[in-house]
Amino acid sequence: MMGRQKRKVRMHIQDGPSVEGVLAGKTRNEYIIWAPRVITGEPNPEMEVSGHVEIPRERVVWYQVVG
């Protein structure tokens, strides 16, 4: 869709770390995240990941729009 702005989101994954990045799209089974960062606990709370990630919808507990 032209003119639709991409949103920065944080996906909270069931039994896993959270992933933050630009919600580039959704398929029937997955969320596609560009410029992903994995959000973990201490001591290294964030880790950048190259490329994009595809997160299965059934693993996402909820997501929040952060920007």
Phi, psi and omega in degrees: 000125180283142177085352179278126183277137177283144182250143174275128184228162171237116179269127178259113189266137177296127179054039179198181179285166174274155178234129179243140178173192181271124177285101185275334181178172178226140171246182178300328186245347189218156166258138180251123184242124175265154179050053185285148171230131177271126181257115181240190176273197179291159000274341179248093189291338181225146178218123178282148179236135180280156179079221178226166176235152176240115185255123178301131182303324183291345178270346182274119178284312175195163173224153181238145176275122183248355178190000000 
